Amino acid sequence: MSADAADPVAPRFDEVIHAPVRLRVCGLLAAADEVEFAVVRDALGVADATLSKHLKVLADAGFVEVRKAASAGRADARRLTWLLLTPDGRRAFSAHVAVLRAIADGVV
């Protein structure tokens, strides 16, 4: 986890992250440096198109970076899609989780 993610953040509700699929994507990506598209898709149990749509929203907000790379274990030209939560995405996710905790605790 980056140092930015460890810094305390002010609780802040984020409409972009709050959608259930996007919230779960951010949760998965927050736990790793980067995760392959198929792993996220399978963990969430959604279709490729559904995940792609939500990733575009997160990427447009600057929260997720999408990277294509050749698959080292394959002889064909198939490329893998890698996903990572950007520093801004980590901060926004941490702030969003903090406000959800505050809501659950009855503080907000």
C-alpha positions as CSV (number, residue, x, y, z in Angstrom):
1,M,0.0,0.0,0.0
2,S,1.3,3.5,-0.8
3,A,2.2,6.0,1.8
4,D,-0.7,8.2,0.4
5,A,-3.2,5.5,1.3
6,A,-1.8,5.3,4.9
7,D,-2.2,9.1,5.5
8,P,-5.4,10.0,7.4
9,V,-8.1,11.3,5.1
10,A,-11.1,13.4,5.9
11,P,-14.3,11.4,5.4
12,R,-15.9,12.4,2.0
13,F,-18.8,10.8,0.2
14,D,-17.9,10.1,-3.5
15,E,-20.8,9.6,-6.0
16,V,-18.4,8.0,-8.6
17,I,-17.1,5.4,-6.2
18,H,-20.4,4.7,-4.4
19,A,-22.1,2.7,-7.1
20,P,-21.9,-0.9,-5.9
21,V,-19.8,-2.4,-8.7
22,R,-17.4,0.6,-8.6
23,L,-17.1,0.4,-4.8
24,R,-16.2,-3.3,-5.0
25,V,-13.7,-2.7,-7.8
26,C,-12.0,0.0,-5.7
27,G,-12.0,-2.4,-2.7
28,L,-10.3,-5.1,-4.7
29,L,-7.8,-2.8,-6.3
30,A,-6.9,-1.1,-3.0
31,A,-5.7,-4.4,-1.7
32,A,-3.0,-4.9,-4.4
33,D,-0.6,-2.9,-6.6
34,E,-2.5,-4.1,-9.7
35,V,-5.0,-6.8,-10.7
36,E,-5.7,-8.5,-14.0
37,F,-9.1,-7.6,-15.6
38,A,-10.3,-11.3,-15.6
39,V,-9.6,-11.7,-11.9
40,V,-11.7,-8.6,-11.0
41,R,-14.5,-9.7,-13.4
42,D,-14.6,-13.2,-11.9
43,A,-14.4,-11.9,-8.3
44,L,-17.3,-9.6,-8.9
45,G,-19.3,-12.0,-11.0
46,V,-20.1,-9.5,-13.7
47,A,-19.8,-9.5,-17.5
48,D,-16.9,-8.0,-19.4
49,A,-19.0,-5.2,-20.7
50,T,-20.4,-4.3,-17.3
51,L,-16.9,-4.2,-15.8
52,S,-15.5,-2.2,-18.7
53,K,-18.3,0.4,-18.3
54,H,-17.6,0.9,-14.6
55,L,-13.8,1.0,-15.2
56,K,-14.3,3.8,-17.8
57,V,-16.2,5.9,-15.2
58,L,-13.4,5.3,-12.7
59,A,-10.7,6.0,-15.2
60,D,-12.4,9.2,-16.4
61,A,-12.4,10.4,-12.8
62,G,-8.7,9.7,-12.5
63,F,-9.2,6.9,-10.0
64,V,-8.2,3.8,-12.0
65,E,-5.4,3.3,-14.6
66,V,-5.8,0.6,-17.2
67,R,-2.7,-0.9,-18.7
68,K,-2.4,-3.5,-21.5
69,A,0.6,-5.9,-21.5
70,A,1.6,-9.0,-23.5
71,S,1.0,-12.2,-21.7
72,A,4.4,-13.8,-21.0
73,G,2.9,-17.3,-20.6
74,R,1.2,-17.4,-24.0
75,A,2.6,-18.0,-27.5
76,D,-0.1,-15.9,-29.2
77,A,-0.3,-12.2,-29.2
78,R,-3.0,-12.0,-26.6
79,R,-2.6,-9.0,-24.3
80,L,-3.7,-8.9,-20.6
81,T,-5.5,-5.9,-19.2
82,W,-4.1,-4.8,-15.8
83,L,-6.0,-2.4,-13.4
84,L,-4.6,-0.3,-10.7
85,L,-6.0,2.3,-8.3
86,T,-4.2,5.6,-8.8
87,P,-3.0,7.7,-5.8
88,D,-6.1,9.9,-6.3
89,G,-8.2,6.8,-6.4
90,R,-6.7,5.4,-3.2
91,R,-7.3,8.7,-1.4
92,A,-10.9,9.0,-2.7
93,F,-11.7,5.4,-1.8
94,S,-10.2,5.8,1.7
95,A,-12.2,9.0,2.2
96,H,-15.4,7.3,1.0
97,V,-14.9,4.3,3.3
98,A,-14.3,6.7,6.2
99,V,-17.6,8.4,5.6
100,L,-19.4,5.1,5.3
101,R,-17.9,4.1,8.6
102,A,-19.0,7.4,10.1
103,I,-22.6,6.8,8.8
104,A,-22.6,3.3,10.1
105,D,-21.4,4.5,13.5
106,G,-24.2,7.2,13.6
107,V,-21.6,10.0,13.6
108,V,-22.8,11.6,10.4
